[in-house]
Amino acid sequence: MRYMTRIKWAALGGLLLSCVSLLVHLLLAKYSSADLVQYSAITGFVDDLTINAGWQGAAHRRLWGNVKSLESLYPYANPRSRHPAAPAEKNNGFIYAKVYGGFEKIRTSICDLVAVSRLLNATLVIPEIQESTRAKGISFKFRSFSYIYNEDQFLTALSNDIVIVKSLPPHMKGAMKKKQYPVFKPKATSSPRFYANEVLPKLKKAKVIVLVLTGGGCLQPVLHPDLEEYQRLRCRVSFHALQFRPEVLALGRRMVERLRAAGQPYLAYHSGLVRDTLAYHGCAELFQDVHTELIQYRRAQMIKQGIITDQLNVDSHALKANGSCPLMPEEVGLLLRGNGLSSKNKNIFGCKQELSDLVGPETQLPLDVFQTPPVKSVEELKEEWDKAGPRPRPLPPPPDRPVYRHEKEGWYGWITERNTEPDPSPIDLRRQAHRLLWAALDYIVSVEADAFIPGFNNDGSGWPDFASLVMGHRLYEMASARTYRPDRKYLVKLFANVSDNVYHPKRNWMLQVREHLNSSLGEMGLLRESHLSKRTSFLLHPIPECSCRNFRSSEKSDVGKGSGASQYLYSDEVECPKWMQHSAMANRPENGGNENESQEDEVDMEGQLDSDEDSGMTESSLTLEQDEEMDPND
């Protein structure tokens, strides 16, 4: 009996010790988690300092340094010898324009309007941006054009080119309200001859014409060489006159400062996943469920409108292999990781005060209140069952499950219950106006980025896209900045060769990625881009009309390289004026030795991988010859 009692006491003691041990482990886990998080943050900060210490290292220069073959390209959109005469106060009349579309269509349309006004010797009334005009209850401080752009800067910057007024004279406003003036809906490919033969006679007769722009422009992108001054006028409008209003500009610059707060560069990426573009090319099958339905519905609308002449259902994967569909974000991430970019990321936060200053005071609109569908009573269910018809009848439906809010709101609600898309509500129109502000902030951050890569540019739809517009702006202001111009058709084949080990690709695959991305940065990528972009919109590739060559600024880095560095990329390029050459020489840092050293480092880096890239990849320890021999995908 005593023996059994001792066993019970021993079991009880063991149980108590187990409970105490479990409690101690839980307490340790609870109170040490903060220390672990703090340790991780300190470790990341130390890693950042280590990267900053190697700011001038070979790896940093290879990822973030300027493209040396384009350092001699400088922006030069000033008028030249064949510039037309200055605008006159007495001209042929007024041009009143209404601009439809998103951010990129608005920007390119305004630039074309200025060129057309100069071509017709007419006074331009500041265009109406319909996305903000149709929105109900937006801020009274910012209306139409001034919702995103600075009106005063626009008027001042173009005072030597055309006459611009904020509104029509009072005696003409009444006829405008009565729609007594001729209306034109020009295409984005309209020629100067169309305006001289069709528009100019009616402008001289009526003194006012109305242009309705829906396609992202009203003048053909490529003009005759005799009209090059109009191309430079487009550049002056887009890159100098069209400045965002101070509130948008201040918040955009603050975002850039926060991205560079740790002293590190950043890369901007635009996915280009726009519903209209995806529907135009038939990329619906690359997505899932409701997103596919949304894209297909928009494609069916385009077929009815005559925009698309193809069938509704197409093979999206075959189109992607042809380069007609976008690169997915995970694919772009793999490309950048294969090119040697670190996996560290940063976040930006905007406080409520900043956003309220951006949109201004707005009228409160009634929200779309969610209403739960009424629950049927037992009598109503019984009556429906009795009216169901003669037997055999189907089984009664199961009890109603709860209807969630997300199933009835927005695009999910209408696509699951009806076949037609409802008209936008007042709150939807306001959100569309707000999207212009968010796009303006994206534009500022993308243009100022140390590197930029697009996910879907030059899609062939004929509409200007956001990514190509950013690339054109970066090419004008800083041609040597790192702007990747990937070939989607080539990259799809590259991803097909590594489908078996996509998240741990072989070393030779990464070298191919680096070779392609680095070649897209230089002259080869620039020439390919000029053939694809310029026929859509001139602003997507504004050189050589709006640029000049300054070879003296790169003489120090070109010593010993022969005469190949002083050759023009385009046949009609010009050399920069002397005042620009002297200014560039004065502002150029004395770092010729470092540049020569960086070139040697870059050549050396092409044959090896960074240490952080090799982590987690067992295949990377193989030599290049072993890799080529053992990789079954090659």
KOLTORTI-970913 format. One record per residue (C-alpha): residue in one letter; x, y, z. Coordinates in steps of 0.5 Angstrom, whole numbers, plus 2048, in hexadecimal, padded with zeros to 3 digits. Example, Ala and Ser with C-alpha at 12.3 -4.5 7.8 and 13.67 -1.06 7.14 Angstrom:
BEGIN
a8197F7810
s81B7FE80E
***
This chain:
BEGIN
m800800800
r806805802
y8098037FB
m8038057F7
t80280C7FB
r80A80D7F9
i80880C7F2
k8028117F2
w8068167F5
a80C8157F0
a8078167EB
l80481C7EE
g80B81F7EE
g80C81E7E7
l8068217E5
l8078277E9
l80E8287E6
s80C8277DF
c80782C7E0
v80C8317E3
s8118307DD
l80B8317D8
l8098387DC
v81183A7DC
h8118387D5
l80B83D7D3
l80E8427D7
l8148427D4
a8118427CD
k80D8487CF
y81284D7D2
s81784B7CD
s81384C7C7
a8148547C7
d81C8537C8
l81C84E7C2
v8188537BE
q81D8597C0
y8238547BE
s8208537B7
a81F85B7B6
i82685C7B9
t8298577B4
g82685A7AE
f8288617B0
v82F85E7B1
d82E85B7AA
d82C8617A7
l8328657AA
t83685F7A7
i8338617A0
n8348687A1
a83B8677A2
g83C86479C
w838869798
q83E86A793
g83F863792
a83F85F78C
a83885B78D
h83586278F
r837865789
r83585F785
l82E860787
w82D867788
g83386B784
n83186F77E
v83186C777
k83886F774
s83686E76D
l83087376E
e834878772
s83587D76D
l82E87E76B
y82B88476E
p82488776E
y82388D769
a81C88F767
n81D896766
p81B89975F
r82089975A
s82189C753
r81A89A750
h81689C756
p80F89F753
a80E8A6755
a80B8A975C
p8048A875D
a8008AE75B
e7FA8B175F
k7F68B1759
n7F58AA757
n7F08A6754
g7EC8A475A
f7EB8A0760
i7EC898761
y7E8896767
a7EA88E768
k7E788976D
v7EC88376F
y7E987C771
g7ED877773
g7F2875779
f7F987877B
e7FD876775
k7F8878770
i7F787F773
r7FE881773
t7FF87F76C
s7F9882769
i7FB88976C
c801889769
d7FE887762
l7F988D763
v7FE892764
a80289075E
v7FB89075A
s7FA89775D
r80089A75A
l7FF896754
l7F889A753
n7FB8A0756
a7F58A075B
t7F48A2762
l7F489C767
v7EF89C76C
i7F1897772
p7EF890771
e7E988D775
i7EB887778
q7E5883778
e7E787E77E
s7E7884783
t7E1888780
r7DC882780
a7DE880787
k7D988378C
g7DB887792
i7E2887791
s7E688D794
f7E4894792
k7EB896792
f7ED89178D
r7E9891786
s7EA88D780
f7F188F77D
s7F4891784
y7F288B788
i7F9888786
y7FD88D782
n7FF894784
e7FB89977F
d80089F781
q80689B77F
f802899778
l8018A0776
t8088A3778
a80C89D775
l80889E76E
s8078A576E
n80D8A5768
d8098A0764
i8028A1764
v7FC8A5767
i7F98A176D
v7F38A4771
k7EF8A1776
s7E88A2773
l7E48A476D
p7E28AB76D
p7DC8AD770
h7D88AE76A
m7DA8A7767
k7D88A376D
g7D08A376B
a7D18A0765
m7D689B768
k7D089976C
k7CB899767
k7D0894763
q7D189975D
y7D889875B
p7DB892757
v7DD88C75A
f7E3888758
k7E588175B
p7EC880758
k7F087A758
a7F787975B
t7F9878754
s7F687E751
s7FB88274C
p7FD88974C
r7F9889745
f7F3887748
y7F388D74D
a7F5892747
n7F088F742
e7EA88D747
v7EB89174E
l7EE89874C
p7E889A747
k7E389974C
l7E789C752
k7E88A274D
k7E08A274C
a7DE8A1753
k7E48A4757
v7E389E75C
i7E389675B
v7E3891760
l7E788B760
v7E5884764
l7EB880765
t7EA879767
g7F0875764
g7F6878768
g7F887D763
c7F688175D
l7FC882758
q80087C755
p80687A759
v80B87B753
l80B88174F
h80F884749
p81688674B
d81488D749
l81088D74F
e81588B754
e814891758
y80D88F759
q81088875C
r81488D761
l80E891763
r80B88A765
c811889769
r81189076C
v80A88F76E
s80A888771
f811889775
h811890777
a80A893776
l80688D779
q80888E781
f80388B786
r80089078B
p804891791
e80088C796
v801886791
l809888790
a80A889797
l807882799
g80B87F793
r812882795
r81088079D
m80F87979A
v816879797
e81987B79D
r8168767A1
l81887179C
r82087379C
a8208757A4
a82586F7A5
g8298727A0
q82886C79B
p82586C794
y81E869792
l81B86678C
a814868789
y810863786
h80A864782
s80685D781
g80186077B
l7FC85B77D
v7F686077A
r7EF85D779
d7EE860772
t7F585E770
l7F5857772
a7EE85676F
y7F0859768
h7F6854768
g7F284E76A
c7F684D771
a7F084A775
e7F2843776
l7F8845779
f7F484777F
q7EF844783
d7E7844785
v7E484A785
h7EA84E782
t7E984A77C
e7E284B77C
l7E385377C
i7E9853777
q7E484F772
y7DE853774
r7E2859772
r7E585676B
a7DE854769
q7DC85C76A
m7E285D765
i7E0858760
k7D985C760
q7DC86275F
g7E086075A
i7E786175D
i7E985A75D
t7E7856757
d7EA84F75A
q7E684A75D
l7E484A764
n7E8844767
v7EF843765
d7F5840767
s7F884476D
h7FE84076E
a800840766
l7FF848766
k80484876C
a809844768
n808849763
g80A84F768
s803852768
c80185076F
p804853775
l80A850779
m80784E780
p80A852786
e80D84B789
e81184B782
v813852783
g81685078A
l81984A787
l81D84E782
l81F853787
r82184E78B
g82584B786
n828851784
g82B85278B
l82685678E
s825855796
s81F853799
k81E85979E
n81885D79D
k8158637A0
n80F8667A2
i80C86D7A1
f8068707A5
g8028767A4
c7FE8797AA
k7F787B7AA
q7F98837AA
e7FD8827A4
l7F887F7A0
s7F38847A2
d7F788A7A0
l7F8886799
v7F0885797
g7EE88C79B
p7E788D79E
e7E288879B
t7DB88879C
q7D88827A0
l7D587D79B
p7D087779D
l7D487179E
d7D186B79A
v7CE8687A0
f7CD8607A0
q7C685D7A1
t7C68567A3
p7C085379E
p7BA8527A2
v7B984B7A5
k7B38477A3
s7AE8457A8
v7AB83D7A9
e7A583F7A6
e7A88427A0
l7AD83C79F
k7A783779F
e7A383B79A
e7A983B795
w7A9833797
d7A2833795
k7A283778F
a7A883378C
g7A482F787
p7A2827787
r7A682278A
p7AB81F789
r7AE82578C
p7B682778E
l7B8827795
p7B682D799
p7BD832799
p7C183279F
p7C08377A4
d7C383E7A2
r7CA83F7A4
p7CC8467A7
v7CE84B7A1
y7D484E7A2
r7D68557A0
h7DB85479B
e7D6850797
k7D2856796
e7D785C795
g7DB85E78F
w7DD85A789
y7DC85378D
g7D485578E
w7D2856787
i7D6851784
t7D384C788
e7CC84E787
r7CB851780
n7CE85177A
t7CF859779
e7D485E77D
p7D0863780
d7D186A77F
p7D686D784
s7D387078A
p7D587778D
i7DA874792
d7DD87078C
l7DE877788
r7E287A78E
r7E687478E
q7E8874787
a7EA87C788
h7EE87A78E
r7F2874789
l7F587A785
l7F887D78C
w7FB87678E
a7FD875786
a80187C787
l80487978D
d80687378A
y809877784
i80D87B789
v81087578C
s812872786
v815877782
e81A879788
a81B87278A
d82286F789
a820869785
f81A868781
i81786277E
p81086177A
g80B85B77B
f80785C774
n80A862770
n809863768
d80385E768
g801860761
s7FA862763
g7FC869760
w7FA86D767
p80087076B
d80186C771
f80486E778
a80A86A778
s80C86D771
l80B874773
v80F873779
m815870775
g814876770
h81587B775
r81B878778
l81E877771
y81D87F770
e81F881777
m82587C779
a826877773
s82C874777
a82787277C
r82686A77D
t81F869779
y81E862777
r81B860771
p81A859771
d81785576B
r81185176D
k81284C768
y81984A769
l81884A771
v812845770
k81684076C
l81B841772
f81683F777
a814839773
n81B837774
v81B83777B
s81483577D
d81782F781
n81B833786
v81883A785
y81983C78C
h82083978C
p82383A785
k829838783
r82F83C782
n82F83D77B
w82883F77B
m82A84577F
l82F84777B
q82B847775
v82684B779
r82C85077B
e82E850773
h827852771
l825857776
n82C85B775
s82C85B76E
s82585E76E
l827864772
g82C86676D
e82C868765
m829861763
g823862768
l822869766
l82286875E
r81D86275F
e819867764
s81986C75E
h815868759
l81086575E
s80E86C762
k80F87175D
r80986F759
t80486F75F
s806876762
f80C87A761
l80D87C768
l80F874769
h815875766
p81787D765
i81E87C762
p82187E75E
e81D88475C
c81D886764
s824884765
c82B886764
r832883764
n837886769
f83E881768
r84288676C
s83F884772
s84187D771
e84887E76E
k84B87C775
s848875775
d84987476E
v85187576E
g85486F76A
k84D86C768
g84E86F760
s84A87375C
g84486E75D
a841872763
s84087975F
q83B87575A
y834877759
l82E87275B
y829876756
s82B879750
d827880751
e82B881758
v82E887759
e83488A75E
c83288E764
p833895764
k83A898767
w83689B76D
m83389476F
q83A89076E
h83E895773
s838894778
a83988D777
m84088D778
a84089177E
n83A88D782
r83E886780
p841883786
e849882786
n84887A786
g84B877780
g850872783
n84A870787
e84686F781
n84B86B77D
e84C867784
s845865784
q84586377D
e84A85E77E
d84685C784
e84085B780
v84385677B
d846852781
m83F852784
e83C84F77E
g83F84877F
q83D848786
l83784878B
d83684C791
s837849798
d82F84A79A
e82D847793
d831841794
s82D84079B
g82883A79B
m82A838794
t82E831794
e82F83278C
s83383878D
s839835790
l83A831789
t83E834784
l83C83777D
e83E831779
q83B82C77E
d83583077E
e834830776
e836829776
m83182777B
d82B82B77A
p826827776
n82282E774
d827830770
***
